[in-house]
Amino acid sequence: MTPSAGPNPSVVRKAFDTFATETSDDYEFRRWFSERGQWENYRMMYETLRYHKGDGRFSQYLEVGPGPGTWTRLFLRSDARFTLVDISREMLSQARRNLGGRANTRYVEGDFLTVKLRDQFDFFFSSRAIEYLADKATFVRRVHELLSPGSRGIVVTKNPELLTRRVQTLRGLPAVHSGRIASRDLVALFTLGGFTNVRAYPCVVNFPPGQKSFWLSRKIWERIYRQEMRSWQSPLVESYIVTFRK
Ligand SMILES: C[S@@+](CC[C@H](N)C(=O)[O-])C[C@H]1O[C@@H](n2cnc3c(N)ncnc32)[C@H](O)[C@@H]1O
């Protein structure tokens, strides 16, 4: 396990400010809807989160790396307070635009590992951001400090064990993508960090490797997304979710 492996925060900030604005200022469309493969992934992820997100009873929601707020929408409520922390100013400005001017939403620009947050929270969410945080053990410790007893959380992250990704890694990854962590290691970190009921589930399936079939990927996903992830599934799983309680 290499919990401290990963990119430098200033490299990540610059990269996401650039991703947010290159070609158009609509990162969400480019990331999730501009090609068939992406919106197939969006649909699997949406349904996986809907299934695992629970009853949505919380009063203080904390999200790390919302980007343009794509998944924040799934959790929005008028009777709770939302704190969204992102290292990229450009991403936060797209989140503000997409989520509207809500009085119950606070946008905090900064690196989650060091930014000052005074409140305690009872729900934590983060999608596809922790792979950009260099120190995963500090990430887990901060989440633990910021959550009140009885709270819940969900983390979604890219799976480094997806077969096509393993090949990319052998060829050499850009520094910004070097912090991906396997599900068993992330489950171990949350468990060691004092959380309970820590479980990993498949979120998006890509199969067969290199020649993804939308139909087959969805069929496999339908059979596996409700159950805890098994090691033989990992080479087909593009991203997984980890759920936990404090
Ligand atoms: C790949 S995007 C994911 C956006 C969105 N959550 C999604 O799933 O589509 C990763 C986001 O995490 C943010 N991020 C990366 N490192 C961060 C850090 N150390 N603290 C806070 N946000 C961070 C990036 O700026 C970016 O908005």
The ligand as a Gaussian input file, in Angstrom:
#p B3LYP/6-31G(d) Opt

LIG

0 1
 C      -12.022000      14.634000     -11.548000
 S      -12.712000      16.029000     -10.764000
 C      -14.215000      15.316000     -10.130000
 C      -15.373000      16.273000     -10.197000
 C      -16.713000      15.663000      -9.774000
 N      -16.700000      15.343000      -8.360000
 C      -17.015000      14.419000     -10.603000
 O      -17.016000      13.304000     -10.052000
 O      -17.265000      14.574000     -11.802000
 C      -11.729000      16.169000      -9.279000
 C      -12.048000      17.409000      -8.472000
 O      -11.329000      17.362000      -7.227000
 C      -10.734000      18.632000      -6.984000
 N       -9.581000      18.423000      -6.100000
 C       -8.424000      17.770000      -6.413000
 N       -7.579000      17.799000      -5.360000
 C       -8.210000      18.475000      -4.361000
 C       -7.850000      18.835000      -3.025000
 N       -6.659000      18.517000      -2.516000
 N       -8.757000      19.511000      -2.271000
 C       -9.968000      19.843000      -2.785000
 N      -10.348000      19.545000      -4.065000
 C       -9.500000      18.859000      -4.829000
 C      -10.388000      19.137000      -8.383000
 O      -10.176000      20.532000      -8.448000
 C      -11.620000      18.685000      -9.182000
 O      -12.653000      19.647000      -9.128000

